[in-house]
């Protein structure tokens, strides 16, 4: 096969995968066959007699994944450029554009190498294992950006993956990869085999596709929520993120938030959810009760006897010495401090709870590998920055109200981590509150993808999700992943709903990312076969 045809097949896979990706509706099933053209291209490269086949496989797969990733998350540049110069924003954007594509490409390259020494089914097992291992790596290391995890692709068709309550999104990744492999085998058999053998792989492919879909639809139609309602208000102040940094005073922002809340709040409203960094002042957590903004919040919530407010806030902690790796020195007083992108819970009592955003955006909110790069601290200090970036905490949090209700506070980007949210649910969270500010991204598909991904957290945990987004899209999502109510983009409004609490734990919440961990282990074992087989082959040829 010449390079032109290989390139066309690679681009066809990229197009199919983009067409299937959220927020494009009704095309999600294309994920189950989207990689078939690329598998055909790799098979053709393997069968030719040219040298450097591994390089050809790498470049061909790399083209598919770079085009697909860039087409789906082009909006990342918008978010990063809000804080950085265009050149710096472009360089940082290469992390999600290029690094995710590189990991996917590496998985395909390892699959090709393994196929040179083993049967095709061991190689296929390797492809699934390498891919899932790379996805898990991209969720757990310092450069984490799991936006393009394959299982996320079903966010626009949540009715088809109700079994995520058992497997999480990695079950979706497994299903997509296996389906593509079987579809490729069906294509090969159609070309080569005769008689019954011509149709058998297609029948297996159809079973693997249809059985999970049918089971999911049955679960979707039969799932019934337990009636344990609380009245919740989600507020969308629609404050331009650029004006938020100085164009509108904090007092005016609080006035807007309070007014929107009061406009639909009821005497029995139990929760008000305000968006990320709704309170933009750097408030000292130890002295929060004497903070004028906090006093204004207490005046607001005092009108609601059983009311609880969860709001985003930019907060600080001050230390006498460097207690955390993220702590920075204040040269004016010799004290250290951490600044946090935080959530705060306020009630009709002196009790105040904080949660610090922990899944920080690499290169924007946190410098990757801060311990390794600690020697660069003086350099970044001269440039007005820091290697440490924002502070964070090591474990997810749960806010408990006086009534005993537990809530999982999830800040923006953190809503991509199913197991992280699941830990909060294991610790007692009965619903999930996502607070975010998607205004930096502009009116792009990023805001829609972010909303749709929240549906998967609802299914995995069987918890309602209340989403408060500064500029939209705010929403209420039920335990089956249905968006019950949502706002329009770039509108100032508030919405309310009676949501049902749930204390039952799904298998996924109990087990976490078990599939990812198991396949990562298999990936390591299969990867070790490659150098071993290569050594055996060289030894036998001497």
C-alpha positions in Angstrom: 0.0 0.0 0.0 1.4 3.4 -1.0 1.8 6.2 1.5 -1.1 8.2 0.0 -3.6 5.4 0.6 -2.3 4.9 4.1 -2.6 8.6 4.9 -6.2 8.6 3.6 -7.1 5.7 5.8 -5.5 7.4 8.8 -7.5 10.6 8.1 -10.7 8.6 7.7 -10.2 7.1 11.2 -9.6 10.6 12.5 -12.8 11.9 10.8 -15.0 9.0 12.1 -13.7 9.4 15.7 -14.3 13.2 15.6 -17.7 12.7 14.2 -18.6 10.3 16.9 -17.2 12.5 19.8 -19.4 14.7 22.0 -21.1 17.0 21.6 -22.2 15.8 18.1 -25.4 13.9 18.7 -26.6 10.6 17.3 -23.2 9.6 15.9 -21.7 8.0 19.0 -21.9 4.4 17.7 -19.3 5.3 15.1 -16.8 5.0 18.0 -17.3 1.2 17.7 -15.9 1.1 14.1 -13.9 4.4 13.9 -10.5 2.8 14.3 -11.0 0.1 11.6 -9.5 2.2 8.8 -6.4 2.7 10.9 -6.2 -1.0 11.7 -6.5 -1.7 7.9 -3.6 0.7 7.3 -1.4 -1.0 9.9 -2.2 -4.4 8.5 -1.2 -3.3 5.0 2.1 -1.8 6.3 2.9 -5.0 8.1 2.3 -7.0 4.9 4.6 -5.0 2.6 8.3 -5.6 2.1 9.6 -2.1 2.9 12.0 -1.4 5.7 11.2 0.7 8.7 7.7 -0.6 9.1 7.6 0.5 12.7 8.3 4.1 11.7 5.5 3.9 9.2 3.1 2.5 11.8 4.1 5.2 14.2 3.6 8.1 11.7 0.3 6.7 10.4 -1.2 6.2 13.8 0.3 9.5 14.9 -1.5 11.3 12.1 -4.9 9.8 13.1 -4.6 10.7 16.8 -3.1 14.1 16.4 -5.8 15.2 14.0 -8.6 13.6 16.1 -7.4 15.1 19.4 -6.8 18.6 17.9 -10.3 18.6 16.2 -12.0 17.6 19.5 -10.2 19.8 22.0 -9.1 22.8 19.8 -10.8 25.0 22.5 -8.0 24.4 25.0 -6.1 27.2 23.5 -8.9 29.6 24.4 -8.7 28.7 28.0 -4.9 28.8 28.3 -4.6 32.1 26.4 -6.7 33.8 29.1 -3.7 33.5 31.5 -0.7 33.5 29.1 0.7 35.2 26.0 -0.3 33.6 22.7 3.1 32.0 22.2 3.1 30.5 25.8 -0.5 29.4 25.3 0.4 27.6 22.1 3.3 25.8 23.7 1.1 24.7 26.7 -1.7 23.7 24.3 0.7 21.1 22.8 0.4 19.1 26.0 -3.2 18.1 25.5 -3.0 18.2 21.6 0.2 16.4 21.2 0.8 14.4 24.4 -2.5 12.6 24.4 -2.0 11.8 20.7 1.5 10.6 21.4 0.3 8.1 24.1 -2.3 6.7 21.8 0.2 6.4 19.0 2.7 4.6 21.4 -0.1 2.1 22.2 -0.6 1.3 18.5 3.2 1.1 17.9 3.6 -1.4 20.8 0.7 -3.4 19.4 2.6 -3.6 16.0 5.8 -4.6 17.7 4.0 -7.3 19.8 2.3 -8.6 16.6 5.7 -9.4 15.1 6.4 -12.0 17.8 3.0 -13.4 18.8 -0.4 -14.5 17.5 -2.8 -11.9 16.5 -5.1 -12.4 19.5 -2.2 -11.9 21.9 -1.4 -8.8 19.9 -5.0 -7.6 20.1 -4.9 -8.2 23.9 -1.8 -6.1 23.9 -3.5 -3.3 21.9 -6.3 -3.1 24.4 -4.0 -3.3 27.4 -1.5 -0.8 26.0 -4.2 1.7 25.2 -6.0 1.5 28.5 -2.7 1.7 30.3 -1.8 4.9 28.4 -5.2 6.3 29.3 -4.7 5.5 33.0 -1.2 7.0 32.9 -2.7 10.2 31.4 -5.1 10.3 34.3 -2.6 9.7 37.1 0.7 11.4 36.3 1.7 15.1 36.6 0.7 15.8 33.0 -2.8 14.4 33.5 -5.5 15.4 30.9 -8.0 12.5 30.6 -10.4 14.5 28.5 -10.1 12.1 25.5 -10.4 8.8 27.4 -12.3 6.7 24.9 -15.1 5.8 27.4 -16.0 9.5 27.7 -17.2 9.3 24.1 -20.5 7.9 25.2 -21.4 11.0 27.2 -23.8 12.1 24.4 -25.5 8.7 24.4 -25.7 7.9 28.1 -28.6 5.5 27.6 -26.2 3.1 26.0 -23.8 2.9 28.9 -25.8 2.5 32.0 -23.4 -0.3 32.9 -20.8 2.3 33.8 -22.2 1.9 37.3 -20.2 -1.4 37.2 -17.1 -0.4 35.2 -16.7 3.3 34.9 -15.5 4.9 31.7 -12.7 2.3 31.3 -15.3 -0.2 30.6 -16.3 2.0 27.7 -12.8 2.1 26.5 -12.6 -1.7 26.6 -15.8 -2.0 24.7 -14.8 0.4 22.0 -11.4 -1.2 21.4 -12.8 -4.7 21.4 -15.6 -3.7 19.0 -13.1 -2.1 16.6 -10.9 -5.2 16.6 -13.9 -7.5 15.9 -15.1 -5.1 13.2 -11.7 -5.3 11.6 -11.7 -9.1 11.8 -15.2 -9.1 10.2 -13.9 -6.9 7.3 -10.9 -9.2 6.8 -13.1 -12.4 6.8 -15.5 -10.8 4.3 -12.6 -10.2 1.9 -10.8 -13.6 2.4 -13.1 -16.3 3.7 -15.9 -18.3 2.1 -19.1 -19.8 3.3 -20.0 -19.7 6.9 -16.5 -18.4 7.9 -17.2 -15.3 5.9 -20.0 -14.3 8.3 -18.9 -15.7 11.7 -16.7 -12.7 12.7 -19.5 -10.3 11.8 -21.9 -12.2 14.1 -19.4 -12.1 16.9 -19.0 -8.3 16.4 -22.8 -7.8 16.3 -23.2 -9.7 19.6 -20.4 -7.7 21.4 -22.1 -4.5 20.2 -25.7 -5.4 20.9 -25.6 -7.2 24.2 -24.2 -4.3 26.2 -26.6 -1.9 24.4 -29.6 -4.1 25.2 -28.6 -4.6 28.8 -28.1 -0.9 29.2 -31.4 0.0 27.7 -33.1 -2.5 30.1 -31.3 -1.0 33.0 -32.2 2.5 31.9 -35.9 1.8 31.6 -36.1 -0.2 34.9 -34.0 2.0 37.2 -36.1 3.8 39.8 -34.8 6.4 42.1 -35.6 6.3 45.8 -37.7 9.4 46.8 -35.6 11.4 49.2 -35.9 14.9 47.9 -34.1 18.2 48.7 -34.7 21.5 47.0 -31.6 22.9 45.4 -30.9 26.2 43.6 -28.0 26.5 41.0 -26.9 30.0 40.2 -25.4 31.2 36.9 -24.2 34.9 37.4 -22.8 35.2 33.9 -19.9 37.5 34.9 -17.4 37.9 32.2 -14.3 36.1 33.4 -12.1 39.0 32.3 -14.2 41.5 34.1 -14.3 39.2 37.1 -10.6 40.0 37.7 -11.2 43.7 38.2 -14.1 45.1 36.1 -16.7 44.2 38.7 -16.2 44.6 42.4 -16.5 41.6 44.7 -19.4 43.3 46.5 -21.3 43.7 43.2 -20.6 40.1 42.3 -22.0 38.9 45.7 -25.0 41.2 45.2 -25.7 39.6 41.8 -25.4 36.1 43.2 -27.6 36.8 46.2 -30.3 38.4 44.1 -30.4 35.5 41.7 -30.6 33.1 44.6 -33.4 35.0 46.3 -35.3 35.3 43.0 -36.2 31.6 43.0 -35.3 30.4 46.5 -38.1 28.9 48.6 -38.6 28.7 52.3 -37.7 25.0 52.1 -34.6 25.4 49.9 -31.8 23.4 51.5 -28.9 24.1 49.1 -27.7 27.0 47.0 -24.8 26.2 44.7 -22.7 29.1 43.3 -19.9 28.7 40.7 -16.2 28.4 40.8 -14.4 31.5 42.2 -17.7 33.2 42.8 -15.9 35.0 45.7 -12.7 36.3 44.0 -11.0 37.8 47.0 -8.1 35.9 48.5 -9.7 35.2 51.8 -7.7 33.9 54.8 -9.3 30.6 55.8 -8.3 31.0 59.4 -9.9 34.4 59.6 -12.9 33.8 57.4 -15.5 34.5 60.0 -14.4 38.2 60.2 -14.2 38.5 56.4 -16.7 41.1 55.1 -17.6 38.8 52.2 -18.4 36.0 54.7 -20.5 38.3 56.8 -22.5 39.2 53.7 -22.9 35.5 52.9 -24.2 34.9 56.5 -26.8 37.7 56.0 -27.9 36.0 52.8 -28.2 32.4 54.1 -29.9 33.6 57.4 -33.1 34.1 55.3 -33.3 30.3 54.8 -33.7 28.4 58.1 -32.4 25.1 56.7 -30.3 26.6 53.9 -26.7 25.7 53.1 -24.5 27.6 50.6 -21.7 25.9 48.6 -19.7 28.5 46.7 -16.4 28.8 44.9 -13.8 31.0 46.5 -10.2 32.0 46.1 -8.6 31.4 49.5 -5.2 31.4 51.2 -3.6 29.7 54.2 -0.6 31.3 55.9 2.2 29.4 57.6 5.3 30.3 59.7 7.4 27.9 57.6 7.2 26.0 54.3 4.7 23.3 55.3 3.7 22.2 51.8 5.5 21.9 48.4 3.1 24.5 47.0 3.8 27.1 49.7 5.3 30.4 48.5 7.3 32.9 50.5 5.9 36.4 51.1 9.0 38.6 51.0 7.2 41.4 52.8 6.6 39.5 56.1 8.8 36.4 55.8 5.7 34.1 56.0 4.7 31.3 53.6 1.3 31.0 52.1 -0.8 28.7 49.9 -3.4 30.1 47.5 -6.3 27.8 46.7 -9.0 27.4 44.1 -11.5 26.3 46.7 -15.1 25.4 47.6 -16.6 26.7 50.8 -19.7 25.6 52.6 -21.6 28.2 54.7 -24.6 27.5 57.0 -26.7 29.2 59.7 -24.0 28.4 62.2 -20.3 29.1 62.9 -19.4 25.9 61.0 -17.4 26.7 57.8 -15.9 23.9 55.6 -13.3 24.2 52.8 -12.3 21.9 50.0 -9.2 22.7 47.8 -9.3 21.9 44.1 -6.8 19.0 43.8 -6.9 18.0 40.1 -5.1 21.1 38.8 -4.6 21.8 35.1 -1.0 21.0 34.1 1.1 24.1 33.1 -1.8 26.5 34.0 -2.6 25.9 37.6 0.3 23.6 38.6 3.7 23.1 37.2 4.2 19.4 36.4 6.7 17.5 38.6 7.0 20.3 41.2 9.5 18.3 43.3 11.8 17.7 40.4 11.5 21.3 39.1 11.9 22.8 42.6 15.4 24.1 41.6 13.6 26.5 39.1 11.8 28.3 41.9 14.1 31.4 41.8 13.6 31.7 38.1 9.8 31.5 38.2 9.8 34.0 41.2 11.6 36.6 39.1 9.0 36.1 36.3 6.2 36.6 38.8 5.2 32.9 39.0 6.0 29.8 40.9 6.9 26.1 40.2 4.3 25.2 42.9 1.3 27.0 41.4 -2.0 26.6 43.3 -2.1 24.6 46.5 -4.1 21.4 46.6 -5.2 18.6 48.9 -4.4 14.9 48.6 -7.9 13.5 49.1 -11.3 14.3 47.8 -13.7 16.0 50.2 -17.3 15.7 51.5 -19.3 18.7 52.9 -21.7 17.7 55.6 -24.6 20.0 56.5 -26.3 20.3 59.9 -29.0 18.0 58.5 -26.5 15.3 57.9 -26.6 15.5 54.1 -23.2 14.8 52.5 -22.2 16.6 49.2 -19.2 15.9 47.0 -17.7 19.3 46.0 -16.1 19.0 42.6 -14.3 22.0 41.0 -14.3 22.3 37.2 -11.7 20.0 35.7 -12.0 17.5 38.5 -15.3 16.2 37.1 -13.3 14.1 34.6 -12.0 11.8 37.4 -14.7 9.1 38.0 -12.7 7.4 40.8 -11.9 10.7 42.5 -15.6 11.6 42.6 -16.4 8.0 43.6 -14.1 8.4 46.7 -16.3 11.2 47.9 -19.3 9.1 47.4 -17.7 6.3 49.4 -17.1 8.8 52.1 -20.8 9.7 52.4 -21.7 12.1 49.5 -25.3 11.8 48.6 -25.2 14.2 45.6 -22.5 15.9 43.6 -22.1 19.6 43.2 -19.9 20.6 40.3 -18.9 24.3 40.4 -17.1 25.6 37.3 -16.2 28.6 35.2 -16.2 27.6 31.5 -16.2 31.2 30.3 -12.5 31.1 29.5 -13.2 28.6 26.7 -15.7 30.9 24.9 -18.7 29.6 23.0 -16.9 26.4 21.9 -17.7 22.7 22.1 -15.5 22.5 25.2 -18.3 23.8 27.5 -20.8 21.2 25.9 -18.3 18.3 26.4 -17.7 19.4 30.0 -21.5 19.3 30.7 -22.0 16.0 29.0 -19.1 14.3 30.9 -21.0 15.1 34.1 -23.7 12.7 33.0 -21.2 9.8 33.3 -20.4 10.7 36.9 -24.1 10.5 37.6 -24.3 7.0 36.2 -21.1 5.7 37.8 -22.3 6.8 41.2 -26.1 6.9 40.8 -26.0 10.4 42.3 -27.7 13.6 41.2 -25.3 16.1 39.8 -26.0 19.8 40.4 -23.9 21.9 38.1 -23.3 25.7 38.6 -21.3 27.3 35.8 -20.5 31.0 35.9 -21.4 31.6 32.2 -23.1 28.3 31.6 -24.1 25.6 31.1 -25.6 25.0 34.5 -27.8 22.0 34.9 -29.5 19.3 37.0 -28.7 15.7 36.1 -30.6 12.8 37.6 -29.2 9.4 38.6 -29.6 7.9 35.1 -27.7 10.7 33.5 -30.7 12.6 32.1 -30.3 16.3 32.0 -33.5 17.3 33.7 -33.0 21.1 33.5 -30.3 23.3 32.0 -29.6 26.9 31.3 -28.6 28.6 28.1 -25.0 29.7 27.5 -24.0 33.3 28.5 -27.2 34.2 30.3 -27.7 35.5 33.9 -30.1 33.2 35.6 -30.8 30.6 38.3 -32.6 27.3 38.2 -34.0 25.1 40.9 -35.1 21.5 41.3 -36.1 18.8 43.8 -33.3 16.2 43.6 -33.2 12.8 45.3 -30.5 11.9 47.6 -28.9 8.4 47.5 -26.8 6.5 49.9 -26.4 3.2 48.0 -23.0 2.4 46.6 -22.5 1.1 43.1 -20.0 -1.6 42.3 -17.8 1.1 40.5 -17.8 3.3 43.5 -16.7 0.4 45.7 -14.0 -0.9 43.3 -12.8 2.2 41.5 -10.8 2.0 38.3 -10.3 -1.7 38.6 -10.3 -2.3 34.8 -7.6 0.3 34.2 -5.4 -1.2 36.9 -5.8 -4.8 35.7 -5.1 -3.9 32.0 -2.1 -1.7 33.0 -0.6 -4.8 34.7 -1.2 -6.9 31.6 0.3 -4.2 29.5 3.5 -4.2 31.5 3.8 -8.0 31.2 3.1 -8.0 27.4 5.5 -5.2 26.8 8.3 -7.2 28.4 7.6 -9.9 25.8 8.8 -7.7 23.0 12.5 -7.3 24.0 12.5 -11.0 25.2 11.2 -12.3 21.9 13.6 -10.0 20.0 16.5 -11.4 22.0 15.4 -15.0 21.4 15.2 -14.3 17.7 18.6 -12.8 17.5 20.1 -15.6 19.6 18.6 -18.2 17.3 20.0 -16.6 14.2 23.6 -16.7 15.4 
